[in-house]
Amino acid sequence: MSALSQRRRQRGASEAVALAKHTIGNALVVHPPQRMSDEAKVMAMSVAADELHELVVVDLPTGAPISAWDSVAALLPRNRRGIRLVLGGRSREATALAGQWLSERIGRTVIAPDGVIFRGTGGTLFVHSGQGSGWVRFRPGRSPEWEAKRFPRPSWDAGVVDSMPTSSVGIAEPVPGGVWIHSATQHADLRKHWGRIVSGMPCQPDVLTIVLGCPGEAPLSLDDVARFWQRLDAHDRAKARFVQYGPVRLPEGDVLGQALADVLGEQVVTYTGMPVGAPAAPGVYTMSAEGEIGWQPFARELAYLPQAHPSHRETPKLVSHRAPVEGVDQIGPATYWYTPDAVIEVVQSGLWMRPPEGAQNEAAVRARPLDPDAGYLVFDAADEKRASRMRLLAEDVLARLDPATRVRCQLVPAADFGREVVRIAGPALGELTTGPEPTYAKAVDAPEAPAVQTEPEVPAIGVDAPVVDGTPAPPGAVEQTVQIGSPIDAAAPPEAAVEPPREAAAAPAAEMSISLESAPAPVTADVPEPAEAPEEPPTPDAAEPAPPPGSAAPGPAPAVQPTPVPEAAAVLPAQGIAEERAWLRRSLHQKFDAMSVSISRILSEHPGFQSRDRSSGDVLADAVAVRLYLPAHGADVDRALRTGERGPHVPMARCVVSGLRKLPSHRGATVFTASPAPEHWQLYREHRLVTEWGFLHALTEPCAQSDGDVDVLVWSMTGRRTKLLEPDGPDHVDNRVVFAPGTNFKVLDLVEPGEQGERGRILLRELAESEVDSEGRVTENESLDQLGLKSLQRCIQRWTEAPPTGTVPEAARARFGALPGLV
């Protein structure tokens, strides 16, 4: 064990942390004695109950020593239920490490947030910090698994997880109650509107709310909605409800619901406003053009069917509504008994007072759409006697309405709905046609509404959503390369717009069993700085004679991998990899075509691949690249990347990187064995921070066929599990994890092999992108280092007590054993 590790452990052990616990509301709060933050109190009092886990709010000050977590573990309830942790003031990396460590420490399931927590209505908690964020399930001895985005988890949660681009100017962004589709353009009021939706719109268990548009933005295209709709399965579509929050570009004369039904080709249901309030029974309130809350219309939800021709529009079906007034009995669909000679019917535009039979102008009254700024109280007026009676009853109903609704309602005779006038349609022929009257004449004035000083209380939609930790990323921010099918994702390695030159056909990758042609032309770009500036490898002497046949050529002296020039880097260019994919199809067309059939079948069995990417052809190309790379001959690509060479291995590697991003990520310990030379140990002592410029292969559990005398354990944040695309035959590895080029690692502990056969250890922690600044400097985080170190040491203890069960075929073992960041 290194002297540094010993000093850290001694210091942590000496800093015993006293903690107290109190039960508040539905949660247990663990906090320093005599000091509990207001934030923790509010969280505990407002959070919904968890029927399956113990809710624990951990209120530790930032920078608390690692020994504080031992105190947390000691205060947890002693039962067999799992733990749901709510942590404040912690980074995603700290939360992940704390969750895994605590799970191993107490031997129980721990669910912890991987991202910022936002409090929603009804005690719901929404975890969002970009791609792959959410609640993560940690279990002893098992890899972490993505659990949900929301708590309590709605039935549609898995369908709305990550942000996705819907066009060059549009984005679909998850919110607690569903998704918000709007312009990706940043503007000053975007955060305000995002906060309103997050804090005001409830997360309903069986209703997926799709919010469209944003006040102050250009009208949203229906194509953006259609692209998002395609990613939903039939189960989630049946639960969807649309809300118009901002302007939407519609065909002339159409309403939102009908336009959506026609474009999507199936029935859609729209809210008549924004749902606000408790998740179990929210109220629906109209919204102004500025996004301000209005009043409650009587019609809540309307269903629209696709129509063959705009001139033959059917009236939408009223799906749900609120009762007109208290004390009336419902006697039919949306119809209530009021007097022996009159009923009240809820229609789109408001209420309709009419006789039980023989009502006037029925179709036109029911077809009148809702006006967000005003409601109508329509009364039947077939003749003077009936008009007088129905108006009297309508005035009585008007007086019984709540003030907010009463001041917006107008009394209108049914005869005014759908009144037709003669107009000139053709200037030359003077052809006469009929059409709907452009405006409604107010034939009967409404009685003066009673004076009211204030309107009744309505649920407020706050300007900013409360958070537990930090602030959310700008709502419009979305990665150009969208994460596909990954339950958990951390920050991806930095990207650079780089491509290899055409004239580099003689690179080592050309010696692969798959013949590679020349690569696409290069594009100038900057390569991200590594975590620590590496030493350049010694340049081999060109005049040195070649070794005699049959003898092993002396390898280059071990060195830290050089930072590749732009043309040799495998990190993804910002403008995408369309040229690299085209090159892959052209250069490897025989292998590509032969493999496409089996890969297409795999992708069809996992819809998540197709639902989150712009092009199924791009998904297929990336998946084929991963399958081509994983066998033994892919090691040539790694060797060329680690030495910073240019060549056709670069476009191949970029396609592989894109394909890996579509696979599930692995949070937790990974392991492989190696046999470092003395120079390797010295390099790790001198360079505690290294960057791996090739692909790094590891396993989720030890392999029984161990070749090296040193166990290398790496705490993974973004490594990808490749089981879905593993090759058949001798190269197949069930529990492989691959790290993408450009990943940074920190050396936590070094233990060289003992003279009595004791195995050596190298313990590493993957660094998140947020831990490395633009100049390559790493933010020191001793707490994270200690959590990672303890978690890896616990894995060593568990794996030592039980014999290894993992297996790696002999043909695939050569892919494991490369030391990260070293040549």
C-alpha positions in Angstrom: 0.0 0.0 0.0 1.3 3.4 -0.9 2.3 5.9 1.8 -0.3 8.4 0.4 -3.1 5.8 0.8 -1.9 5.0 4.4 -2.0 8.7 5.4 -5.4 9.2 3.9 -6.9 6.2 5.7 -5.3 7.2 9.0 -6.6 10.7 8.7 -10.1 9.4 7.8 -10.2 7.0 10.7 -9.2 9.7 13.2 -12.0 12.0 12.1 -15.0 10.3 13.7 -18.1 12.1 12.7 -21.1 12.3 15.2 -24.5 12.3 13.5 -28.1 12.4 14.6 -31.3 11.2 13.0 -34.9 12.3 13.1 -38.0 11.1 11.3 -39.8 13.9 9.6 -42.8 13.2 7.4 -42.1 10.2 5.2 -38.3 10.3 5.6 -35.5 9.7 8.0 -33.1 12.6 8.1 -29.5 12.0 9.0 -27.7 15.2 10.0 -25.0 16.7 12.2 -26.2 17.1 15.9 -28.1 20.3 16.7 -28.0 21.3 13.0 -30.4 20.4 10.3 -30.6 22.5 7.1 -34.0 24.0 6.1 -33.6 22.3 2.8 -33.5 18.9 4.4 -36.5 19.7 6.5 -38.6 20.8 3.5 -37.5 17.8 1.5 -38.4 15.3 4.2 -41.8 17.0 4.9 -42.8 17.1 1.2 -41.5 13.9 -0.3 -44.0 11.1 -1.1 -43.9 7.9 0.8 -41.9 5.0 -0.7 -43.7 1.7 -0.1 -40.7 -0.5 -1.0 -37.7 1.4 0.5 -36.7 3.4 3.5 -36.5 7.0 2.5 -33.3 8.6 4.0 -32.4 12.3 3.5 -28.6 12.6 4.1 -27.9 16.2 5.3 -24.0 16.2 5.4 -22.0 19.4 4.8 -20.0 19.5 1.6 -16.5 18.3 2.3 -17.4 15.9 5.1 -14.7 13.2 5.7 -15.2 9.7 4.3 -15.7 8.4 7.9 -19.0 10.3 7.9 -20.5 7.6 5.7 -19.7 4.9 8.3 -21.7 7.0 10.7 -24.6 7.2 8.2 -24.5 3.4 7.8 -24.7 2.9 11.5 -27.8 5.1 11.9 -29.9 3.4 9.1 -32.9 1.3 10.2 -32.1 -2.4 10.9 -34.4 -4.3 8.5 -34.4 -6.0 5.2 -35.9 -3.1 3.2 -33.8 -1.3 0.7 -32.7 2.4 1.1 -33.7 5.3 -1.1 -31.1 8.0 -0.6 -31.7 11.7 -1.1 -28.4 13.6 -1.1 -27.9 17.3 -1.1 -24.9 19.3 -2.2 -23.2 16.4 -4.0 -21.9 15.8 -7.5 -23.1 12.9 -9.7 -19.8 11.2 -9.1 -20.0 11.4 -5.3 -23.6 10.1 -5.3 -22.7 7.1 -7.5 -19.7 6.2 -5.3 -21.7 6.8 -2.1 -24.6 4.6 -3.3 -22.3 1.7 -4.3 -20.2 1.9 -1.1 -23.2 2.1 1.2 -24.9 -0.9 -0.6 -21.7 -3.0 0.0 -21.4 -1.7 3.6 -24.9 -2.6 4.7 -25.5 -5.5 2.4 -28.8 -4.1 1.0 -30.2 -2.4 -2.1 -29.6 1.4 -2.2 -31.3 3.7 -4.7 -29.6 7.0 -5.2 -30.0 10.0 -7.5 -27.6 10.3 -10.4 -28.1 14.0 -11.0 -29.9 17.1 -9.6 -33.1 16.5 -7.8 -36.1 18.7 -8.5 -39.2 18.7 -6.2 -42.5 18.5 -8.1 -46.1 18.6 -6.9 -47.4 15.9 -4.7 -44.1 15.0 -3.3 -42.6 13.7 -6.5 -38.8 13.9 -7.1 -37.4 14.4 -10.6 -33.7 13.7 -11.3 -32.2 15.5 -14.3 -28.7 16.5 -15.2 -28.5 15.7 -18.9 -28.1 12.4 -20.7 -28.6 9.2 -18.6 -29.4 10.9 -15.3 -32.0 9.5 -13.0 -32.4 7.1 -10.0 -29.8 4.3 -10.0 -30.2 1.0 -8.2 -27.0 -0.3 -6.4 -26.9 -3.9 -5.1 -24.0 -5.7 -3.3 -21.8 -7.6 -5.7 -23.8 -6.4 -8.8 -23.4 -3.7 -11.4 -25.5 -0.6 -10.8 -28.7 -0.4 -12.9 -30.7 2.6 -14.1 -34.0 2.6 -12.1 -36.2 5.5 -13.2 -36.2 9.2 -13.9 -39.0 10.0 -11.6 -40.2 9.0 -8.1 -42.8 7.8 -7.6 -42.3 6.1 -10.9 -45.1 6.5 -13.4 -46.0 3.7 -15.8 -44.6 5.6 -18.8 -41.3 6.7 -17.2 -39.0 4.6 -19.4 -40.4 6.2 -22.5 -39.3 9.8 -21.6 -35.8 9.7 -20.2 -33.3 11.8 -22.1 -33.4 14.9 -24.2 -33.4 14.3 -28.0 -33.2 16.6 -31.0 -36.4 16.7 -33.0 -35.0 18.8 -35.8 -32.1 21.3 -36.4 -34.0 23.8 -34.3 -36.2 21.6 -32.0 -35.7 19.6 -28.9 -37.8 17.2 -26.8 -36.8 17.6 -23.1 -37.9 15.5 -20.2 -39.9 17.2 -17.4 -41.5 15.7 -14.3 -44.9 15.3 -15.9 -43.7 14.1 -19.3 -41.8 15.9 -22.0 -41.6 19.5 -23.4 -41.0 19.9 -27.1 -39.8 23.4 -28.0 -37.2 25.4 -29.9 -33.6 24.6 -29.0 -32.7 28.2 -29.3 -31.6 29.8 -26.0 -33.4 32.9 -24.8 -33.7 34.9 -21.6 -37.1 33.5 -20.5 -36.5 29.9 -21.3 -35.4 29.0 -17.8 -38.4 30.8 -16.3 -40.8 28.7 -18.5 -38.9 25.5 -17.7 -39.2 26.3 -14.0 -43.0 26.8 -14.3 -43.5 23.5 -16.0 -41.2 21.6 -13.6 -42.8 23.0 -10.4 -46.4 23.3 -11.5 -47.3 20.4 -13.9 -47.8 17.2 -11.9 -46.3 13.8 -12.7 -49.4 11.7 -13.2 -49.0 7.9 -12.7 -50.8 7.0 -16.0 -50.8 10.2 -18.0 -47.8 11.2 -20.2 -48.2 14.9 -20.7 -46.5 16.3 -23.9 -46.1 20.1 -23.7 -45.8 21.9 -27.1 -44.1 25.2 -27.8 -42.8 28.0 -25.6 -44.2 31.6 -25.3 -42.0 34.1 -27.2 -40.6 31.5 -29.5 -41.2 30.8 -33.2 -44.2 28.5 -33.8 -43.3 24.8 -33.3 -43.5 22.6 -36.3 -45.7 19.5 -36.2 -42.8 17.6 -37.7 -41.0 18.0 -34.4 -43.9 16.4 -32.6 -44.1 13.5 -35.1 -40.5 12.7 -34.7 -40.8 12.4 -30.9 -44.1 10.5 -31.3 -42.3 7.8 -33.3 -40.0 6.9 -30.4 -43.0 6.1 -28.2 -44.4 2.6 -28.1 -48.2 1.9 -28.3 -48.4 1.6 -24.5 -47.1 5.1 -23.9 -49.0 6.6 -26.9 -52.3 5.5 -25.3 -51.4 7.4 -22.2 -50.3 10.6 -23.9 -52.1 14.0 -23.5 -51.0 17.1 -25.5 -50.8 20.6 -24.0 -50.3 23.7 -26.1 -48.0 26.0 -24.1 -46.6 28.2 -26.9 -47.3 28.9 -30.6 -47.6 25.8 -32.9 -47.6 26.0 -36.7 -51.0 24.7 -37.8 -52.8 24.4 -41.1 -55.2 27.3 -41.7 -58.5 26.8 -39.9 -57.3 23.8 -37.9 -57.1 23.4 -34.1 -54.2 21.7 -32.5 -55.9 18.3 -31.7 -57.2 17.8 -35.2 -53.9 18.8 -36.9 -52.0 16.4 -34.6 -54.5 13.5 -35.4 -54.1 14.1 -39.1 -50.3 14.3 -39.0 -49.8 11.3 -36.6 -52.5 9.2 -38.3 -54.2 8.1 -35.1 -56.4 9.3 -32.3 -54.8 11.9 -30.0 -56.1 13.4 -26.8 -55.4 17.0 -25.9 -55.9 18.9 -22.6 -57.8 22.2 -22.9 -55.2 23.8 -20.8 -52.3 22.9 -18.5 -52.8 20.3 -15.7 -51.8 21.8 -12.4 -51.9 20.5 -8.9 -51.9 17.1 -7.2 -50.9 14.1 -9.4 -54.0 12.1 -8.5 -56.6 14.8 -9.5 -55.0 17.9 -11.1 -57.0 20.8 -12.3 -56.8 21.9 -15.9 -56.2 25.7 -16.4 -56.0 27.7 -19.6 -52.7 29.4 -20.3 -52.3 32.9 -21.8 -50.0 33.7 -24.7 -47.4 34.7 -22.2 -47.6 31.4 -20.3 -49.5 32.7 -17.4 -52.2 30.6 -15.7 -55.8 31.4 -16.5 -59.1 29.8 -15.5 -60.6 26.3 -15.4 -62.6 25.4 -18.4 -65.4 22.8 -18.0 -64.1 20.5 -20.7 -60.8 19.0 -19.7 -59.8 16.5 -22.4 -60.8 16.2 -26.1 -60.1 13.2 -28.4 -59.6 13.8 -32.1 -59.6 11.2 -35.0 -57.8 11.6 -38.3 -60.1 13.2 -40.9 -60.0 12.4 -44.6 -60.9 15.9 -45.8 -60.7 19.4 -44.1 -64.2 20.2 -45.2 -65.7 17.2 -43.3 -64.5 17.7 -39.7 -66.2 15.7 -37.0 -66.7 17.2 -33.6 -64.0 15.9 -31.1 -65.1 13.6 -28.4 -65.3 15.0 -24.9 -63.1 12.6 -22.8 -63.3 14.2 -19.4 -64.8 17.4 -17.8 -65.6 19.0 -14.5 -69.1 19.3 -13.1 -70.8 22.6 -13.9 -72.0 23.4 -10.4 -72.4 21.5 -7.1 -75.5 19.5 -6.3 -76.5 18.4 -9.8 -76.8 14.8 -10.9 -75.3 13.5 -14.1 -77.9 11.8 -16.3 -75.9 11.2 -19.5 -72.5 11.8 -21.2 -71.4 15.3 -20.0 -75.1 16.1 -19.3 -76.6 17.1 -15.9 -80.2 17.4 -14.7 -81.1 21.0 -13.6 -84.9 21.3 -13.7 -87.7 19.1 -15.1 -87.6 21.0 -18.3 -83.8 21.8 -18.7 -80.4 20.1 -18.6 -76.9 21.4 -18.5 -74.4 19.9 -21.0 -70.7 20.5 -20.9 -69.4 21.4 -24.4 -66.0 22.5 -25.7 -66.6 26.2 -25.3 -68.3 26.0 -21.9 -71.9 25.1 -20.8 -75.1 24.7 -22.7 -78.5 25.2 -21.0 -81.1 23.3 -23.1 -84.3 21.3 -23.0 -83.9 17.5 -22.6 -85.1 16.9 -26.2 -85.3 19.0 -29.4 -82.5 21.4 -28.7 -81.6 24.1 -31.1 -78.5 24.2 -33.3 -76.9 21.1 -31.6 -74.0 20.4 -34.0 -72.8 24.0 -34.1 -72.9 24.4 -30.3 -71.0 21.2 -29.7 -68.5 22.0 -32.5 -67.6 25.5 -31.2 -63.9 25.3 -29.9 -62.8 26.6 -26.6 -61.6 30.2 -26.4 -58.8 30.4 -23.8 -59.8 33.9 -22.9 -63.5 33.5 -22.5 -66.2 30.8 -21.8 -69.7 30.6 -23.2 -72.9 29.8 -21.3 -75.2 29.0 -24.2 -78.9 28.9 -23.8 -81.5 27.4 -26.2 -83.7 30.1 -27.9 -85.9 28.3 -30.4 -88.7 30.7 -29.7 -89.4 33.7 -27.4 -91.0 31.7 -24.6 -88.2 29.1 -24.5 -85.5 31.7 -24.8 -86.8 33.6 -21.8 -87.0 30.4 -19.7 -83.6 29.1 -20.7 -81.9 32.5 -20.2 -83.4 32.7 -16.7 -81.9 29.3 -15.8 -78.6 30.2 -17.4 -78.4 33.3 -15.3 -79.0 31.2 -12.2 -76.1 28.9 -13.2 -73.9 31.9 -14.0 -74.4 33.3 -10.5 -73.3 29.9 -9.0 -70.0 29.7 -10.8 -66.8 30.5 -9.0 -65.7 34.1 -9.5 -62.7 33.3 -11.7 -65.0 31.5 -14.2 -68.0 33.8 -13.8 -66.1 36.9 -14.9 -65.0 35.1 -18.1 -68.4 33.6 -19.1 -70.7 35.2 -21.6 -74.4 34.4 -22.0 -75.0 33.6 -25.7 -78.2 32.2 -27.4 -77.7 29.0 -29.3 -79.0 30.7 -32.5 -75.7 32.7 -32.6 -73.6 29.6 -33.0 -73.0 28.6 -36.6 -75.1 31.4 -38.1 -74.4 31.6 -41.8 -74.3 34.7 -44.0 -74.2 35.1 -47.8 -71.0 36.3 -49.2 -69.5 36.8 -52.7 -67.0 34.0 -53.4 -66.0 34.8 -57.0 -65.4 38.4 -58.2 -65.9 37.6 -61.9 -68.9 35.3 -61.8 -70.6 36.7 -58.7 -71.1 33.1 -57.5 -73.0 33.0 -54.2 -71.9 30.6 -51.5 -72.6 30.3 -47.8 -70.1 30.0 -45.0 -69.7 30.5 -41.2 -70.1 34.0 -39.9 -66.6 35.5 -39.3 -67.5 36.7 -35.8 -70.2 35.9 -33.3 -72.7 38.6 -32.6 -73.7 39.0 -29.0 -77.5 38.8 -29.4 -78.3 38.9 -25.7 -76.2 40.9 -23.3 -74.9 39.0 -20.3 -76.0 40.3 -16.9 -73.4 42.3 -15.0 -71.3 40.0 -13.0 -71.2 40.5 -9.3 -68.3 42.6 -8.1 -65.5 40.5 -6.6 -62.3 41.8 -5.0 -60.2 38.7 -5.6 -60.4 35.5 -7.6 -60.3 32.2 -5.9 -57.0 30.6 -5.2 -55.6 28.6 -8.1 -52.4 26.5 -7.9 -49.4 28.7 -8.5 -46.9 27.7 -11.1 -43.6 28.9 -9.6 -41.0 30.8 -11.6 -38.1 28.6 -10.5 -38.2 24.9 -9.7 -36.8 24.1 -6.2 -33.6 22.0 -6.4 -31.7 19.9 -3.9 -28.3 20.5 -5.5 -27.1 23.0 -8.0 -29.0 24.3 -11.0 -30.1 22.4 -14.1 -28.3 22.6 -17.4 -29.9 25.1 -19.8 -33.2 23.5 -20.9 -32.3 23.8 -24.6 -28.9 22.1 -24.2 -28.7 18.8 -25.9 -25.8 16.7 -27.2 -25.5 16.5 -31.0 -24.9 12.8 -30.7 -28.0 11.4 -28.8 -27.5 8.7 -26.2 -29.4 5.5 -27.4 -30.7 2.8 -25.1 -28.5 3.6 -22.1 -30.1 3.5 -18.7 -27.2 5.3 -17.1 -24.8 7.7 -18.6 -22.2 10.2 -17.4 -20.5 12.9 -19.3 -19.0 11.5 -22.5 -15.3 12.2 -23.4 -14.7 15.5 -25.1 -15.3 15.6 -28.8 -13.2 17.1 -31.6 -13.8 17.5 -35.3 -11.0 15.4 -36.6 -10.6 13.0 -39.5 -7.7 11.0 -40.8 -5.9 11.7 -44.1 -6.4 9.8 -47.3 -2.8 8.9 -47.8 -2.3 6.9 -44.6 -3.2 3.5 -46.0 -0.1 1.8 -44.6 -1.0 2.1 -40.9 -1.0 -1.0 -38.7 -4.8 -1.2 -39.0 -4.3 -2.1 -42.6 -2.8 -5.4 -41.4 -6.1 -6.5 -39.9 -7.8 -9.5 -41.3 -10.4 -6.9 -42.5 -8.7 -4.9 -45.3 -9.1 -1.1 -44.9 -8.9 1.4 -47.7 -7.7 5.0 -47.4 -9.7 7.1 -44.9 -11.7 10.4 -45.5 -9.9 13.7 -45.9 -8.9 15.3 -42.6 -10.7 18.2 -40.9 -8.8 20.6 -38.8 -9.9 20.7 -35.2 -8.5 20.8 -31.6 -8.0 17.6 -29.6 -9.0 17.9 -26.0 -6.2 18.1 -23.5 -5.4 15.0 -21.5 -5.7 15.1 -17.7 -2.0 15.3 -17.4 0.5 16.3 -20.1 2.0 13.0 -21.2 5.6 12.4 -22.1 6.4 11.8 -25.8 7.5 8.3 -26.5 11.1 7.9 -27.7 11.5 8.0 -31.4 12.8 4.7 -32.8 16.0 4.9 -34.7 15.2 4.5 -38.3 18.7 3.1 -39.0 18.4 0.3 -36.4 18.7 -3.0 -38.2 15.7 -5.3 -38.2 15.8 -8.4 -35.9 16.6 -11.7 -37.5 13.7 -13.9 -38.6 12.2 -15.9 -35.8 13.5 -13.6 -33.0 11.3 -11.2 -31.0 11.9 -7.6 -31.8 12.6 -5.5 -28.7 9.6 -3.3 -28.0 9.7 0.4 -27.3 10.4 1.5 -23.8 7.1 2.0 -21.8 5.9 5.6 -21.9 2.8 7.6 -21.2 0.6 7.7 -24.3 1.2 10.9 -26.4 -1.7 13.3 -27.1 -2.7 12.5 -30.7 -2.8 15.1 -33.4 -6.3 15.9 -34.7 -6.0 13.6 -37.6 -5.2 10.6 -35.3 -7.8 11.1 -32.6 -10.8 8.8 -32.3 -12.9 11.2 -30.3 -16.1 12.2 -32.2 -16.1 15.4 -34.3 -18.7 18.0 -33.4 -20.3 17.9 -36.9 -20.9 14.2 -36.8 -19.4 11.2 -38.5 -21.4 10.9 -41.8 -18.2 10.7 -43.8 -16.7 8.0 -41.5 -19.9 5.9 -41.8 -19.8 6.2 -45.6 -16.2 5.2 -45.6 -17.0 2.2 -43.4 -19.7 1.0 -45.8 -17.5 1.5 -48.8 -14.2 0.2 -47.5 -15.6 -2.9 -45.7 -18.7 -3.4 -47.9 -18.4 -7.3 -48.0 -18.0 -7.7 -44.3 -20.6 -4.9 -43.7 -23.2 -6.4 -45.9 -22.7 -9.9 -44.5 -23.0 -8.7 -40.9 -25.9 -6.2 -41.5 -28.5 -9.0 -41.5 -27.7 -10.4 -38.1 -27.2 -6.9 -36.6 -30.5 -5.7 -38.0 -32.2 -8.6 -36.3 -30.6 -7.7 -33.0 -31.6 -4.0 -33.3 -35.2 -4.9 -34.2 -35.4 -6.9 -31.0 -34.3 -3.9 -29.0 -36.5 -0.9 -30.1 -34.5 1.5 -27.9 -31.8 1.6 -30.5 -34.1 2.8 -33.3 -36.3 5.1 -31.2 -33.6 7.6 -30.0 -31.5 8.2 -33.1 -32.2 10.3 -36.2 -31.4 7.6 -38.7 -31.7 3.8 -38.5 -29.0 3.5 -41.1 -26.6 5.3 -38.9 -27.5 3.1 -36.0 -26.8 0.0 -38.1 -23.5 1.3 -39.3 -22.3 2.1 -35.8 -23.5 -1.3 -34.4 -21.7 -3.1 -37.3 -18.5 -1.2 -36.5 -18.7 -2.4 -32.8 -19.2 -6.0 -33.9 -16.3 -5.7 -36.4 -14.0 -4.2 -33.7 -14.6 -6.6 -30.8 -12.9 -9.7 -32.1 -9.1 -10.3 -31.7 -8.1 -8.4 -34.8 -9.5 -5.2 -33.3 -6.4 -5.0 -31.1 -4.5 -3.5 -34.1 -6.8 -0.5 -33.9 -6.0 -0.1 -30.2 -2.2 -0.2 -30.7 -2.4 2.4 -33.5 -4.5 4.7 -31.4 -2.3 4.5 -28.3 0.8 5.5 -30.3 -1.0 8.4 -32.0 -0.6 7.1 -35.5 -2.6 8.3 -38.5 -4.4 5.9 -40.7 -7.7 4.2 -41.6 -8.1 2.8 -38.1 -9.3 6.3 -37.1 -12.6 6.4 -39.0 -13.2 2.8 -38.0 -12.6 3.8 -34.3 -14.9 6.8 -34.5 -17.8 4.6 -35.8 -17.0 2.2 -32.9 -17.2 5.1 -30.4 -20.6 6.2 -31.7 -21.8 2.6 -31.5 -20.6 2.2 -27.9 -22.6 5.3 -26.9 -25.8 3.4 -27.8 -25.0 0.6 -25.4 -25.8 0.4 -21.7 -23.2 2.0 -19.5 -21.6 0.4 -16.4 -21.3 2.2 -13.1 -19.1 0.3 -10.6 -16.0 -1.8 -10.4 -14.4 -3.4 -13.4 -11.3 -5.7 -13.4 -8.6 -7.3 -15.6 -5.1 -8.7 -15.0 -1.8 -7.4 -16.2 1.9 -8.0 -15.7 3.5 -4.5 -15.5 7.2 -4.0 -16.0 9.2 -2.0 -13.4 9.0 1.0 -15.8 5.2 0.8 -15.7 5.1 1.1 -11.9 7.4 4.0 -12.1 5.3 5.8 -14.7 2.1 5.4 -12.5 4.0 6.8 -9.5 5.1 9.8 -11.5 1.8 10.3 -13.4 -1.2 9.9 -11.1 -3.5 11.2 -13.8 -3.5 9.6 -17.3 -5.6 9.7 -20.5 -6.3 6.5 -22.5 -6.4 7.4 -26.2 -7.3 3.8 -27.3 -10.1 1.6 -26.2 -9.8 0.0 -22.8 -11.3 -3.5 -22.2 -12.3 -4.7 -18.7 -14.6 -7.2 -17.1 -17.4 -6.8 -14.5 -16.0 -9.8 -12.5 -12.7 -11.6 -12.2 -11.8 -14.2 -14.8 -10.9 -17.7 -13.6 -8.1 -17.9 -16.2 -5.9 -15.2 -14.8 -2.6 -14.7 -16.8 -1.1 -11.7 -15.0 0.2 -11.3 -11.4 -1.5 -7.9 -10.9 -5.2 -7.1 -10.6 -6.2 -3.8 -12.2 -9.5 -2.5 -10.8 -11.1 0.5 -12.5 -14.1 2.3 -11.1 -16.3 2.9 -14.2 -18.5 5.9 -14.8 -19.0 5.6 -18.6 -17.7 2.2 -19.7 -20.1 0.4 -22.0 -21.4 -3.2 -21.7 -21.0 -4.9 -25.0 -23.0 -8.1 -24.5 -25.7 -7.1 -27.0 -23.2 -6.8 -29.8 -20.6 -9.4 -28.8 -19.4 -11.6 -31.7 -20.2 -15.3 -31.9 -17.6 -18.0 -31.5 -14.3 -17.8 -29.7 -14.2 -14.0 -29.4 -17.5 -13.8 -27.4 -17.2 -12.3 -23.9 -20.3 -12.0 -21.8 -19.2 -9.5 -19.2 -17.0 -7.2 -21.2 -16.9 -3.4 -20.6 -15.2 -1.0 -23.0 -14.1 2.5 -22.3 -14.0 5.0 -25.2 -10.8 6.8 -26.3 -10.1 10.1 -24.5 -11.2 8.7 -21.1 -9.3 10.1 -18.1 -8.2 7.9 -15.1 -6.7 8.7 -11.7 -4.4 6.3 -9.9 -5.7 5.7 -6.3 -3.5 3.0 -5.0 -0.5 0.9 -6.1 0.6 -2.4 -4.5 3.4 -4.4 -6.3 3.4 -8.2 -6.2 5.0 -9.7 -3.1 7.9 -12.1 -3.0 5.7 -14.8 -1.5 3.3 -14.8 -4.5 1.0 -12.1 -3.2 -0.8 -10.5 -6.1 -0.3 -6.9 -6.9 -3.0 -4.3 -7.3 -3.6 -1.1 -9.3 -6.7 0.8 -8.3 -8.0 3.5 -10.7 -11.0 5.8 -10.8 -12.5 7.1 -14.1 -12.7 10.9 -14.0 -15.9 12.6 -15.1 -15.7 15.3 -17.7 -16.7 17.8 -15.0 -13.5 17.0 -13.1 -11.2 18.1 -15.9 -11.2 21.8 -17.0 -10.6 23.0 -20.6 -6.9 23.3 -19.9 -6.5 19.7 -18.7 -6.3 20.6 -15.0 -8.0 18.2 -12.6 -10.1 19.3 -9.6 -8.8 17.6 -6.5 -11.7 15.7 -4.8 -10.3 13.6 -1.9 -13.8 12.6 -0.8 -14.5 11.0 -4.2 -11.1 9.4 -4.2 -11.7 7.8 -0.8 -15.2 6.6 -1.8 -13.8 5.0 -4.9 -10.9 3.5 -3.0 -13.1 2.0 -0.4 -15.6 0.6 -2.9 -12.8 -1.0 -4.9 -11.2 -2.5 -1.8 -14.6 -4.0 -0.8 -14.8 -5.6 -4.2 -11.3 -7.1 -3.7 -12.4 -8.5 -0.4 -15.6 -10.0 -1.9 -13.8 -11.5 -4.9 -11.1 -12.9 -2.6 -13.6 -14.7 -0.5 -15.3 -16.3 -3.4 -13.5 -18.0 -6.3 -13.8 -16.2 -9.7 -16.5 -17.5 -11.9 -16.1 -15.3 -15.0 -14.6 -16.8 -18.1 -12.9 -15.3 -21.1 -12.2 -17.5 -24.2 -8.5 -17.9 -24.9 -8.9 -16.2 -28.3 -10.2 -13.0 -26.6 -7.8 -12.8 -23.7 -5.4 -10.6 -25.6 -7.9 -7.8 -25.6 -7.5 -7.5 -21.8 -4.4 -6.4 -20.0 -3.4 -3.0 -21.5 -2.6 -0.5 -18.8 -4.6 2.7 -19.2 -2.7 5.7 -20.5 0.6 3.8 -21.1 2.2 2.5 -24.2 
